[in-house]
């Protein structure tokens, strides 16, 4: 069965949290000034800008112009959804882009600094590339992808024919850029992030009927990533996540247009790997923007979890796969990620969005600044909250799938019917679907029986109970009949609280009710209460699940009584929390287990106190002042935060270094604080003034297994005549460097 998502042109949200988020996002979109986003397009076309650029954030950097592409897509979505304020904005932007393109005269169009020169060099075969750098430009094909996508959406969603004309000219220019390059040169280009350029080229082939664009899409095949996926191998560890997902969306689109089976295998395998082995309970993935090892999430909780762009793209990929297979598992994932990541990524008062959605235990959401940051997730954030209507209903010839539950109206042109969905979902599991039709219509209505509905599903049609025996959660219930005007389907899905454990730690759990993740509300950001408690102390899961009380005046909010030594905990749907500290994951202990862990914690503190008097220097990586003081340098390295502490790490073929204090002519010990021995030291080299330190002499667990202390000896002859030395962490081929939370030098023990 082949299905197509019903676009937002035919779906109207009528209430609930998705509608609230969409309305708030609309006001944020209207704050943006198109002429500022168009400023560099005009400047680089030799035209006078009508307004200055936005001076802060990524729009004043190498990816300038990417925000305009996202903005054009988001405004097109809003216009298609019936908001009349946005069609004039779409038309104006397209007219301006056409003027800029005509001024260039060769089909080119861009706001990328040195953009034309970069692509002229590439065309000539002069290709210099790194992961995010192509000939000195910051991922120029990534930025171009956003522009193509914006033009495509303006054409498809609003009917703006000029947008297709501009996009086609831009496409022919790109075909010319790559025409003379051989396959090895193409692979060199594709080492730099290129977004989903293969997707928009495939779409352009479909919209114009010209196969030349599909042929170029086929050449945008990154072998390093895609070949293992065709064979069903998960080799994602260490890859920058959002660099890869758009490539897979492109592969899915290429399969749909050309029918090449390998593209289908790529998309299916990738989706399975990411959803089952790399995703957290909220449906998001990645730590500090990268994939880790499959199934290893327990010690990957920090402020840098779950880049929002990743989930934006995973939802797009899921829509493709659902169209092929109509699997409830795919719709279940879409629900999880939409309600618990995408909806949770927006500030509910001012519409700001997050870059990464922190799952740090005791962390908080870090929202970006309106009209300033213009990051990738700022851009996808514009689209996220404009696109909710596009993933609720799917249609076949005589089939209609209700894939998501949300208050909405579907105008189904194929059968001349309107489906009205009324519900208080996701807080309540009762849904009413009413058919409005001028004439009887025969089709099968498929309603989703979610994976979480362990207490069953009941369905009534016009008050009569429908047989659902034998049906299991994570399936669709087909209802075939000749539907009449006024027919009513009532669905009831009892909701209960349950737990979901980390794949690699059964005692680290999240709490959920129905489709929603419940987060522990740990207080205001400004509260100076020290480290929050993120443990639950109960005699097992049964006692835990019997300890919840719903608050009468706050639907969907619960009190967990006697949660831990500090008393009760307030649990709130994660999407509703902002400007508060929280935890999504908890460590569950019996009282006896907690007594043991408390002792270990105290012993770890005693070890730290013993080290204090021996410490020559302690350096906290990831913090600005220490990194300045100790001269940190590096490549493909970045900082993050986990368990309330900053860290620095490096990914594939990266390194970082700093200057450390030592005592001249004396032996010493180097102590590194790491997150876990899951990231073994043999993946990278630790060097002191260019000499490898070798194997550590001791590894000590610390602070309830959250950290390990790895100790290395430093011989006296190495420190001869020196008071400072260079400590360097160097990854080995295609491996990563563990998160380093602390660097300590100890003098000899007396």
Buried (B, 14 or more C-beta within 10 A) or exposed (E): EEBEBBBBBBBBBEEBBBBBBBEBBBEBBBEBBBBBBBBBBBBBBEBEBEEEBBEEBBBBEBBBBBBBBBBBBBBBBBBBBBBEEBBEBBBBBBBBBBBBBBBBEEBBBBBBBBBBEBBBBBBEEEBBBBBBBBBBBBBBBBBBBBBBBBBBBBBBBBBBEBBBBBBBBBBBBBBBBBEEBEEEBBBBBBBBBBBBBBBBBBBBBBBBEBEBBBEBBBBBBBEEBBBBBBEEEBBBBBBBBBBBBBBBBBBBBBBBBBEEEBBBBBBBBBBBBBBBBBBBBBBBBBBBBBBBBBEBBBBBBBBBBBBBBBBBBBBBBBBBBBBBBBBBBBBBBBBBBBBBBBBBBBBBEEBBBBBBBBBBBBBBBBBBEBBBBBBBBBBBBBBBBBBBBBBBBBBBEEBBBBBBBBBBBBBBEBBEBBBBBBBBBBBBBBBBBBBBBEEBBEBBBBBBBBBBBEEBBBBBBEEEEBEBEEBEBBBBBEBEEEBEBEBBBBBBBEBBBBBBBBBBBEBBBBBBBBBBBBBBBBBEEEEEEEEBBBBBBBEEBEEBBEBBEEEEEEEBBBBBEBBBEEEEBBBBBBBBBBEBBBBBBBBBBBEEBBEEBBEBBEEBEEEBEEBEEBBBBBBBBBBEEBBEEBEBEBEBBBBBBBBBBBBBBBBBBBBBBBBBBBBEEEBBBBBBBBBBEBBEBEBBBBBBEEEEBEEBEEBBBBBBBBBBBBBBBBEEEBBEEBEBBBBBBBBEEEBBBBBBBBBBBBBEEE
